[in-house]
Amino acid sequence: MFKVGKIAIIGGGSWATAIAKIVVGHTHHIGWYMRRDDRIEDFLRLGHNPAYLTGVHFSMDEIFFSSDINKIVEAYDTLLFVTPSPYLKNHLKKLKTRIRDKFIITAIKGIVPDENLSCSEYFHQVYDVPNPNLACIGGPSHAEEVALERLSYLTVGCSDIGKARAFTEVIDSDYIKTKTSSDVVGIEYSSVLKNVYAIAAGICSGLKYGDNFQAVLMSNAVQEMSRFLTAIHPIERSVYDSVYLGDLLVTGYSNFSRNRTFGTMIGKGYSVKSAQIEMEMIAEGYYGTKCMKEINRHMHVNMPILDAVYNILYERINPQIEIKLLTDSFR
């Protein structure tokens, strides 16, 4: 029977902090890679992440911190990657330790830029990690609500369902409910697309479109998502499961959604750069939009919402004009 062994968190943001809280609550020990020594020193002194979810306190004797990714990879069996997707390659470039025999779990809701690969595809193709050693975490799960121990539902995807089940035992709790899936590729791509659609929802909000239209937008978004997932990974799935539709809805509607917030700023007239500066946090959907547009140039799936967001963010088309054209395509 598979055992997850010693678990390490790779990343230092809000979602990494929330996941660390879940895991250490069960295991009472984790490794934690953060790239900045000053951030680690502050964490050890304060007992909480100095930059994200500062209300979540940890017992420092349950965590081994290191800014050396190789030291963490060597010492731990299961590596849980929770870095923003644009930074993943730079972290991995520091690796001198082989990872193909590790159990790799990604909780990254983004595509690896320049490669246009999902995270599991990137680990498989570039680092030769076999598919049964690759898993992902998906589902509607704002870090802020997980930190507050509000009831959340997560799906662990892995082609080896036994390994997926083993990891669910590590994160199951009174406030975290889990299930498993073999659809790793579908979960990863849907988690990228929902960020794109959340930006669209935000843009429409910024343009003063109301709740009636937002519902139509989300209805069209789930159909667009379904078309793409069927094209890229044609298996039997229900896009109405929480890991697909639930994640789309919470990211599209919630005030915690940084992608929706980013889109709202764009709809109100901010430039991309000024919105990014003011937010001070990564809106994964900005990068995901470009990657998905490039991937779809080969897939040829009908994706008018993706196209509209791309045109606004990268072609600098006026949001009011672009969204009006989009609304004319809806029925």
C-alpha positions in Angstrom: 0.0 0.0 0.0 1.4 3.4 -1.0 2.4 5.8 1.8 3.0 9.5 1.1 5.9 9.6 3.5 7.4 13.0 4.6 5.7 15.9 2.9 7.3 19.2 1.8 5.7 22.4 0.6 7.4 24.3 -2.3 6.3 27.9 -2.3 5.5 30.7 0.1 2.3 32.4 -1.0 -1.2 32.4 0.4 -2.3 29.1 -1.1 1.0 27.4 0.0 0.4 28.7 3.5 -3.2 27.4 3.6 -2.1 24.0 2.3 0.7 23.9 4.8 -1.9 24.5 7.6 -4.0 21.6 6.3 -1.1 19.2 6.0 0.8 20.0 9.2 -2.5 19.6 11.1 -2.3 15.9 10.2 1.4 15.1 10.0 2.8 17.5 12.6 5.9 17.9 10.5 6.6 19.4 7.1 9.5 20.6 5.1 9.0 24.1 3.6 11.0 25.6 0.8 10.9 29.4 0.5 13.4 31.1 -1.7 14.0 34.1 0.6 16.0 33.7 3.8 14.7 37.0 5.2 11.1 35.7 4.8 12.1 32.5 6.6 13.7 34.4 9.5 10.6 36.5 9.9 8.4 33.4 9.8 10.5 31.8 12.6 10.4 34.9 14.7 6.7 35.7 14.3 5.3 32.2 14.1 3.3 33.0 11.0 4.0 33.8 7.3 5.0 37.5 7.4 3.5 38.3 4.0 0.4 36.1 3.5 -2.4 34.9 5.7 -0.7 36.4 8.7 -3.5 35.3 11.0 -2.6 31.6 10.5 -0.1 30.6 13.3 2.2 27.6 13.2 4.2 25.7 15.7 7.8 26.3 14.6 9.0 22.9 15.9 6.8 21.2 13.3 8.4 22.9 10.3 11.9 22.5 8.7 12.5 25.6 6.6 15.1 25.9 3.9 15.9 28.3 1.0 17.8 25.4 -0.6 15.4 23.5 -2.8 17.8 20.6 -3.1 18.0 20.1 0.7 14.2 19.9 0.8 13.9 17.6 -2.2 16.6 15.2 -0.9 14.9 14.9 2.6 11.2 14.5 1.6 9.2 11.9 -0.2 6.2 13.9 -1.4 6.7 17.4 -2.9 3.7 19.7 -3.0 4.4 22.5 -5.4 2.4 25.7 -4.7 4.3 28.3 -6.5 2.8 30.8 -9.1 3.2 29.1 -12.5 5.4 31.9 -14.0 8.1 31.1 -11.3 8.0 27.3 -11.5 10.8 27.0 -14.1 13.1 29.2 -12.2 12.7 27.2 -9.0 13.2 23.9 -10.8 16.4 25.2 -12.6 18.1 25.1 -9.2 17.5 21.4 -8.9 20.5 19.1 -8.8 18.6 16.3 -7.2 16.6 13.8 -9.3 12.8 14.0 -8.7 11.4 11.2 -10.9 11.0 8.9 -7.9 9.3 11.5 -5.8 5.5 11.8 -5.5 4.9 15.2 -7.0 1.6 17.0 -6.3 0.8 20.3 -7.9 -1.6 22.8 -6.5 -0.7 25.4 -9.1 -3.6 26.8 -11.1 -1.7 27.9 -14.1 0.2 26.8 -17.2 4.0 26.8 -17.4 4.7 29.9 -19.6 6.8 29.6 -22.8 6.3 25.8 -22.6 2.5 25.9 -22.8 2.2 22.8 -20.8 0.2 22.0 -17.7 2.4 21.5 -14.6 2.0 17.7 -14.6 2.9 17.6 -18.4 6.0 19.7 -17.7 7.2 17.5 -14.9 6.5 14.4 -17.0 8.2 15.7 -20.2 11.1 17.7 -18.8 11.9 15.8 -15.5 10.8 12.4 -16.6 8.4 11.9 -13.7 6.1 9.0 -14.5 2.4 9.8 -14.6 1.5 7.6 -11.6 3.9 9.8 -9.5 2.1 12.9 -10.6 -1.0 14.3 -8.8 -2.8 17.6 -8.6 -5.2 19.3 -6.2 -8.2 21.1 -7.6 -11.6 22.5 -6.6 -13.2 25.7 -5.3 -10.7 26.7 -2.6 -9.8 30.3 -1.8 -6.8 30.3 0.5 -8.5 32.9 2.8 -11.5 30.6 3.4 -9.4 27.5 4.0 -7.3 29.5 6.5 -10.5 30.4 8.3 -11.5 26.7 8.3 -14.6 27.3 6.3 -15.9 24.1 4.7 -14.2 23.4 1.4 -14.2 20.5 -1.0 -11.0 19.4 -2.8 -10.3 16.8 -5.5 -7.0 15.0 -5.7 -6.3 13.9 -9.2 -3.8 11.1 -10.1 -3.7 8.3 -12.7 -2.9 6.0 -9.7 -6.1 6.3 -7.7 -4.5 4.5 -4.7 -2.0 7.3 -4.4 -4.7 9.9 -4.7 -6.6 8.2 -1.9 -3.5 8.0 0.2 -3.0 11.8 0.0 -6.7 12.5 0.7 -6.1 10.9 4.1 -3.5 13.6 4.8 -5.8 16.5 4.1 -9.3 15.2 5.1 -10.6 17.1 8.1 -13.8 18.7 9.6 -13.5 21.5 7.2 -11.8 19.8 4.2 -13.8 17.2 2.3 -12.0 15.3 -0.4 -12.6 13.0 -3.4 -10.4 11.5 -6.1 -10.2 11.6 -9.8 -8.0 10.2 -12.6 -8.5 13.3 -14.7 -5.3 15.1 -14.0 -5.1 16.9 -17.3 -8.7 18.0 -17.2 -8.4 19.3 -13.7 -5.3 21.3 -14.5 -6.6 22.9 -17.7 -10.0 23.7 -16.1 -8.2 25.4 -13.3 -6.4 27.6 -15.8 -9.5 28.4 -17.8 -11.6 29.4 -14.8 -9.0 32.1 -14.1 -9.4 33.4 -17.6 -13.2 33.4 -17.2 -12.9 35.1 -13.8 -11.0 37.9 -15.5 -13.8 38.1 -18.1 -16.4 38.3 -15.2 -14.3 41.1 -13.6 -14.1 43.1 -16.8 -17.9 42.9 -17.2 -18.3 43.9 -13.6 -16.0 46.9 -14.1 -18.1 47.8 -17.2 -21.3 47.7 -15.0 -22.8 44.6 -16.6 -25.2 43.2 -14.0 -25.8 39.8 -12.3 -28.2 38.7 -15.1 -25.4 38.9 -17.7 -22.8 37.4 -15.3 -25.0 34.3 -15.1 -25.1 34.1 -18.9 -21.3 34.6 -19.1 -20.7 31.8 -16.6 -23.1 29.5 -18.5 -21.2 30.1 -21.7 -17.9 29.7 -19.9 -18.7 26.2 -18.7 -19.7 25.2 -22.2 -16.5 26.7 -23.6 -14.5 24.9 -20.9 -16.2 21.6 -21.7 -15.4 22.0 -25.5 -11.7 22.5 -24.7 -11.4 19.7 -22.2 -13.1 17.3 -24.6 -10.7 18.3 -27.4 -7.5 18.1 -25.4 -8.3 15.0 -23.2 -11.4 13.2 -24.5 -12.5 11.1 -21.6 -15.9 10.7 -19.9 -16.2 13.5 -17.3 -18.9 15.7 -15.9 -17.9 19.4 -16.0 -20.6 20.0 -13.5 -18.5 18.4 -10.8 -17.2 20.8 -8.1 -13.6 20.5 -9.4 -14.6 22.0 -12.7 -17.9 24.1 -12.4 -17.5 24.8 -8.7 -14.0 26.2 -9.1 -15.2 28.3 -12.0 -18.1 29.7 -10.0 -16.2 30.6 -6.9 -13.4 32.3 -9.0 -15.8 34.1 -11.2 -18.0 35.5 -8.3 -16.0 35.7 -5.1 -14.5 38.9 -3.8 -11.5 36.8 -2.7 -10.7 36.1 -6.4 -7.6 38.0 -7.5 -8.4 37.2 -11.1 -11.9 38.8 -10.9 -10.3 41.7 -9.1 -7.7 42.1 -11.8 -10.5 42.0 -14.5 -12.6 44.5 -12.6 -9.7 47.0 -12.7 -9.3 46.4 -16.4 -13.0 47.0 -17.0 -12.8 50.3 -15.0 -10.0 51.5 -17.3 -6.8 50.5 -15.6 -3.9 49.4 -17.9 -2.6 45.9 -17.4 0.6 47.2 -15.9 -1.1 49.6 -13.5 -3.6 46.9 -12.4 -0.7 44.5 -11.7 1.2 47.0 -9.7 -1.7 48.0 -7.6 -2.7 44.4 -6.8 0.8 43.3 -5.7 -0.3 39.7 -6.2 -0.1 37.4 -9.2 -3.3 37.0 -11.2 -2.6 33.7 -12.8 -5.2 34.2 -15.5 -3.2 37.0 -17.1 -0.5 34.5 -18.0 -3.0 31.7 -18.5 -4.8 33.7 -21.2 -1.8 34.0 -23.4 -0.8 30.3 -22.9 -4.3 29.0 -23.6 -4.6 31.2 -26.7 -1.4 29.8 -28.1 -2.4 26.2 -27.2 -5.8 26.8 -28.9 -4.1 27.9 -32.1 -3.4 24.2 -32.6 -6.6 22.9 -31.1 -9.0 25.1 -33.1 -11.7 25.0 -30.4 -14.5 27.6 -30.5 -13.5 29.8 -27.5 -15.0 33.3 -27.8 -14.6 34.3 -24.2 -10.9 33.3 -24.2 -10.4 35.3 -27.4 -12.1 38.3 -26.0 -10.0 38.4 -22.8 -6.8 37.9 -24.9 -7.8 40.7 -27.2 -8.3 43.1 -24.2 -5.2 42.1 -22.3 -2.7 41.5 -25.1 -4.1 43.3 -28.2 -5.2 46.3 -26.1 -8.7 46.3 -27.7 -11.1 48.6 -25.8 -12.9 46.4 -23.2 -16.2 48.1 -23.9 -16.0 47.3 -27.6 -14.7 43.7 -27.2 -17.3 42.7 -24.6 -20.1 44.2 -26.7 -18.9 41.9 -29.6 -18.8 39.0 -27.1 -22.4 39.7 -25.9 -23.7 39.6 -29.4 -22.3 36.0 -29.8 -24.2 34.7 -26.8 -27.7 33.3 -26.9 
